[in-house]
């Protein structure tokens, strides 16, 4: 084909294409709308934008965190049980974690006030731990190679003073379990950082004074053991478990009341909680009968003082708590409720030493209504505090500590110490399940640029148990502990948490 002919064909094809395109454009009924660009929303602070085409403002946020904890099987806490508490070849020298947190905050102004929704989720990968299987083999539990876990921390709606959904308990202080620290092992105050299902109403009286009433689900973080000591075993007691776990179904939510005063100098808060203890049957069937429900309670006072004279931005946070049949409002969600810490012993007849502790809401015993007892509530009390000092805009250091006591009544002690499981241990000294726990530490943070922080948190944990003498303990397979004589003795541990976090 001649070049001229080729050119003529191409031009003819192009002209036809333009004509067809013009015909299609002419068929459009309306001109396309202008693009709606995202606009900043200044109503609720920095970071909010209008969702295009709506009057709802949205803010996306979160953080990415990388951390390692040393001398512990738990990233945030001290190992006080299982392979971590064993202090042998199964115990981790370090544990590591990487986490991405993502939040969505939406707000819409209405004639009834602001409607807010908030959602927080995390994607986490954590080093696991090793447990013995009793045959020389071991098993690994953790997030595994390439896998991780998904967490839903918060998911709630706020409207007209009401809060509905998974949110921080109204019993908690604003700093929850962290008066100045990253370490999660402080007793002495109720708090949860990942929320509980609740229906709450807050009345604002002005001048920074608010009052809140709340009904919250106790099952996730605010109930602990109801033990039937009839079923206590020697193997359970040496791991801090004093009987069979005997919860009945949930009958009532925890009822929370709170008064708070927020001022430029800081805040004061008083919290009160009522908690229902509802046990299962004495025996295997409903014909065996059951113990009657008992309500427990918890009270907490908290104080925060901001901008104290030691430096700009310096602060002190402190709180104290008392519980009766509601132990988790003191021995908070991140603490173990069954302690078995091993150490050395100077007694020639003892293989090692062990510190044992168990936390309950209530104790009872019996296999039938004829032999069964009522619920005996466990009392606890404690406090924690933290002081933060800012050296300059880039560096700060904090010191913190917490102490908690768990006390059983004489009747509960008789049930535990008189159980078949305790008799099998052949205790030679004093049987007393009361104990104290404490933790102290210091953290230093460096923020070289905005929203990027490096921190080192060094903590010591102490178990002051009240047993004495020796026991002949059975095999604890998961911790690879043999049948042997053990000295009953208080224990302590050190841990170090290194973290880098980028907020966005």
Buried (B, 14 or more C-beta within 10 A) or exposed (E): EEEEEEEEEEEEEEEEEEEEEEEEEEEEEEEEEEEEEEEEBEEBEEBBBBBEEEEBBBBEEBBBBEBBBBBBBBBBBBBBBBBBBBBEEBBBEBBBBBBBBBBBBBBBBEEEEBBBBBBBBBBBBBBBBBBBEEEEEBEEEBBEEEEBEEEEBBBBBBBEEEBBBBBBBBBBBBBBBBBBBBBBBBBBBBBBBBBBBBBBBBEEEEEEBBBBBBBBBBBBBBBBBBBBBBBBBBBBBBBBBBBBEBBBEEEEBBBBBBBBBBEEEBBBBBBBBBBBBBBBBBBEEEEBBBBEBBBBBBBBBBBBBBEBEEBEEBBBBBBBBBBBBBBBBBBBBBBBBBBBBBBEBEBEEBBBBBBBBBBBBBBBBBBEBEEBBBBBBBBBBBBBBBBBBBEEEEEBBBBBBBBBBBBBEEEBBBBBBEBEBBEBBEBBEEBBBBBBBBBBBBBBBBBEEEEEBEBBBBBBBBBBBBBBBBBBBBBBEBBBBEEBBBBBBBBBBEBBBBBBBEEE
